[in-house]
Amino acid sequence: MPIPEDVTGDEIDKDVRQELQSLPKTLAEDVAKNLVMVARLIDEDPEGAYGYSRVALRLASRVAAVREAAGFAAYANQKYAEALAEFRAARRMTGTVDLWPLMADCERGLGRPEKALDMAGAPEVHKLDKAGQVEMRLVAAGARRDLGQLDAAIVTLQSPELASNAVQPWTARLRYAYADALLAAGRQGEAREWFAKAVEADKDGSTDASDRLAELDGVEFVDAFDENENEGEDEEHSDPQAPGGPEQGGEE
């Protein structure tokens, strides 16, 4: 696949670069460039990222960072069986538990919420850092909802991290998940409160909490483009001699 001229491969993390040192120099450079493209595209163009991940995988399937990148790309494309296989391979190579929550979420994606809950109670969870433990809690709550256990999902999300006023990278998503679970359980007043708290913590717009809050408050957003188009149509109907006619309005 084409690599833009501005991609050198030096953009990758130093730990990944160190892993690639086991490869011949030219091959390592090619793999690095494809990994850069995976990272660059995975949010905006997950299908493109998946394509580059497959190239990297063909070139260096025995490198843990490559297997991990392939897992993330497959996960972003909802290819959960494939993502789970890659995450498992990366974990076998590294011995770390960092991918445990993602592996559990893949089980959810495969329609196995019970398996995800088993993983949420496994000893590996205690080895996760705080961010990983919060992620595991989110996955477990999602699994409870998959099983129709709304009250259990709400209880699962109730934690010191949820109650804390300190804003961490995971705070907005945790508050959002709690608000969404409350709303699903019919507790609209509490849900509104927690969507508002999610908005306070969501500085980079990682959730649509502001839209959900506005929806609960009965606020309707009107697209200015559509509004102007409708006004133009009204003028056309009121004046049959107006220039442009319906075809011009349709092109807009």
BABA-193041 format. One line per 5 residues: their letters; for each residue x, y, z of C-alpha. Coordinates in Angstrom, 2 decimals. Example, Ala and Ser with C-alpha at 12.3 -4.5 7.8 and 13.67 -1.06 7.14 Angstrom:
<fidrens>
as	12.30,-4.50,7.80 | 13.67,-1.06,7.14
</fidrens>
This chain:
<fidrens>
mpipe	0.00,0.00,0.00 | 1.23,3.55,-0.72 | 3.20,5.33,2.00 | 3.11,9.15,1.98 | 6.47,10.85,1.56
dvtgd	6.22,12.53,4.96 | 6.13,9.14,6.74 | 9.65,8.03,7.66 | 8.94,5.36,10.27 | 10.80,7.34,12.92
eidkd	7.44,8.51,14.27 | 6.83,5.22,16.10 | 7.27,4.81,19.83 | 10.80,4.05,20.99 | 9.72,0.75,22.56
vrqel	8.26,-0.39,19.23 | 11.40,0.75,17.44 | 13.43,-1.37,19.82 | 11.26,-4.41,19.03 | 11.87,-3.89,15.33
qslpk	15.63,-4.00,15.80 | 15.39,-7.78,15.58 | 14.57,-7.36,11.87 | 16.89,-6.51,8.98 | 17.21,-2.73,8.65
tlaed	15.25,-2.27,5.43 | 12.48,-4.59,6.59 | 12.30,-2.80,9.94 | 11.86,0.52,8.14 | 9.05,-0.85,5.98
vaknl	7.24,-2.31,8.98 | 7.65,0.93,10.94 | 6.12,2.98,8.12 | 3.11,0.69,7.93 | 2.65,0.88,11.70
vmvar	2.75,4.68,11.49 | -0.01,4.54,8.90 | -2.11,2.30,11.16 | -1.83,4.82,13.99 | -2.52,7.74,11.65
lided	-5.66,6.28,10.10 | -7.28,4.14,12.78 | -9.69,6.82,14.01 | -10.63,8.50,10.73 | -10.23,5.61,8.27
pegay	-10.30,2.27,10.13 | -10.54,0.28,6.90 | -7.38,1.94,5.60 | -5.64,1.31,8.91 | -6.66,-2.35,8.68
gysrv	-5.07,-2.62,5.24 | -1.73,-1.26,6.47 | -1.88,-3.53,9.52 | -2.20,-6.56,7.26 | 0.88,-5.49,5.32
alrla	2.85,-5.12,8.56 | 1.57,-8.50,9.70 | 2.76,-10.20,6.51 | 6.17,-8.61,6.93 | 6.75,-9.26,10.64
srvaa	4.20,-11.52,12.29 | 6.64,-12.48,15.05 | 6.87,-8.94,16.42 | 4.48,-8.32,19.33 | 3.89,-4.66,18.42
vreaa	2.80,-5.71,14.95 | 0.35,-8.28,16.33 | -1.00,-5.66,18.72 | -1.44,-3.08,15.95 | -3.21,-5.70,13.82
gfaay	-5.50,-6.40,16.76 | -6.39,-2.75,17.22 | -7.09,-2.33,13.50 | -9.30,-5.43,13.42 | -11.09,-4.24,16.57
anqky	-11.75,-0.83,15.00 | -13.39,-2.65,12.08 | -15.49,-4.85,14.40 | -13.60,-7.97,13.29 | -13.71,-9.26,16.84
aeala	-12.58,-12.85,16.29 | -9.54,-11.65,14.39 | -8.80,-8.93,16.94 | -9.02,-11.41,19.80 | -6.59,-13.78,18.07
efraa	-4.07,-10.98,17.53 | -4.39,-9.67,21.08 | -3.87,-13.17,22.43 | -0.78,-13.58,20.27 | 0.64,-10.25,21.47
rrmtg	-0.03,-11.20,25.07 | 1.74,-14.54,24.68 | 4.78,-12.73,23.26 | 4.97,-10.03,25.92 | 3.46,-11.66,28.99
tvdlw	1.68,-8.41,29.90 | -2.00,-8.02,30.80 | -2.54,-4.58,29.25 | -4.78,-5.98,26.51 | -7.04,-7.91,28.89
plmad	-9.98,-5.43,28.80 | -9.88,-5.30,25.01 | -9.84,-9.08,24.84 | -12.88,-9.16,27.11 | -14.66,-6.62,24.94
cergl	-13.96,-8.79,21.90 | -15.78,-11.58,23.72 | -18.74,-9.22,24.04 | -18.52,-8.43,20.35 | -18.64,-12.15,19.61
grpek	-21.86,-12.48,21.62 | -20.23,-14.02,24.68 | -20.93,-11.55,27.54 | -20.65,-14.31,30.13 | -17.05,-14.91,29.03
aldma	-16.35,-11.18,29.36 | -17.69,-11.26,32.93 | -15.51,-14.26,33.73 | -12.52,-12.26,32.54 | -13.61,-9.28,34.65
gapev	-13.29,-11.48,37.73 | -9.96,-13.04,36.77 | -6.69,-12.44,38.67 | -5.26,-10.61,35.66 | -7.48,-7.61,36.45
hkldk	-5.54,-6.93,39.66 | -2.37,-6.59,37.60 | -3.85,-3.79,35.45 | -3.03,-0.16,36.10 | -5.82,2.20,37.14
agqve	-6.78,3.05,33.55 | -6.96,-0.65,32.69 | -9.12,-1.41,35.72 | -11.56,1.35,34.78 | -11.65,0.01,31.22
mrlva	-12.38,-3.45,32.57 | -15.22,-2.03,34.67 | -16.72,-0.42,31.56 | -16.52,-3.72,29.69 | -18.12,-5.61,32.58
agarr	-20.96,-3.09,32.79 | -21.49,-3.46,29.05 | -21.64,-7.22,29.43 | -24.27,-6.85,32.15 | -26.33,-4.70,29.81
dlgql	-25.90,-7.29,27.05 | -27.54,-9.75,29.43 | -30.36,-7.32,30.26 | -29.05,-6.78,33.80 | -29.41,-2.99,33.98
daaiv	-29.32,-2.67,37.76 | -26.18,-4.82,37.91 | -24.59,-2.65,35.21 | -25.28,0.47,37.26 | -23.80,-1.08,40.38
tlqsp	-20.74,-2.24,38.41 | -19.98,1.34,37.38 | -20.33,2.73,40.91 | -16.76,3.08,42.09 | -14.31,5.50,43.74
elasn	-13.25,6.59,40.25 | -16.83,7.53,39.40 | -17.31,9.41,42.66 | -14.03,11.31,42.38 | -14.08,14.97,41.36
avqpw	-10.63,14.64,39.81 | -10.70,14.49,36.02 | -8.66,11.66,34.51 | -8.45,10.49,30.87 | -11.18,7.93,31.55
tarlr	-13.51,10.18,33.60 | -15.77,11.38,30.77 | -16.34,7.88,29.40 | -17.02,6.44,32.84 | -19.55,9.15,33.70
yayad	-21.14,8.81,30.27 | -21.54,5.05,30.63 | -23.11,5.53,34.06 | -25.53,8.18,32.74 | -26.48,5.97,29.80
allaa	-27.16,3.01,32.08 | -29.29,5.17,34.38 | -31.30,6.42,31.41 | -31.83,2.88,30.13 | -33.17,1.99,33.58
grqge	-35.67,4.88,33.42 | -33.86,7.07,35.96 | -33.94,10.17,33.79 | -33.24,12.78,36.47 | -30.10,11.02,37.65
arewf	-29.07,10.36,34.06 | -29.29,14.07,33.25 | -27.07,14.88,36.24 | -24.40,12.43,35.12 | -24.52,13.45,31.47
akave	-23.85,17.00,32.71 | -20.91,15.72,34.74 | -19.62,13.87,31.68 | -19.77,17.11,29.69 | -17.67,18.84,32.36
adkdg	-14.96,16.18,32.05 | -15.10,15.76,28.26 | -12.69,18.47,27.17 | -11.76,16.85,23.85 | -15.24,15.76,22.76
stdas	-14.58,12.04,23.06 | -18.28,11.40,23.81 | -21.56,12.89,22.61 | -22.56,13.73,26.18 | -23.45,17.32,25.27
drlae	-25.88,16.10,22.61 | -27.45,13.59,25.00 | -27.84,16.29,27.63 | -29.47,18.65,25.14 | -31.81,15.87,24.06
ldgve	-32.92,15.30,27.64 | -33.51,19.04,28.03 | -35.67,19.10,24.91 | -33.28,21.24,22.89 | -33.54,20.82,19.13
fvdaf	-30.69,21.80,16.84 | -31.69,23.17,13.44 | -29.25,22.79,10.58 | -28.67,26.29,9.18 | -28.11,24.87,5.71
denen	-31.47,23.11,5.72 | -33.16,26.19,7.16 | -31.80,28.44,4.40 | -32.80,25.89,1.79 | -36.35,25.80,3.14
egede	-36.53,29.61,3.08 | -35.41,29.55,-0.56 | -38.12,27.07,-1.42 | -40.76,29.26,0.24 | -39.63,32.24,-1.85
ehsdp	-39.81,30.16,-5.02 | -43.37,29.08,-4.28 | -44.46,32.66,-3.50 | -42.90,34.06,-6.70 | -43.18,31.79,-9.77
qapgg	-40.94,34.17,-11.69 | -38.04,33.79,-9.24 | -34.76,32.95,-11.03 | -33.18,29.56,-10.62 | -36.30,27.49,-10.00
peqgg	-36.54,24.16,-8.22 | -33.54,22.69,-10.03 | -31.19,25.28,-8.58 | -32.56,24.68,-5.11 | -32.10,20.94,-5.59
ee	-28.46,21.40,-6.49 | -27.88,23.21,-3.24
</fidrens>
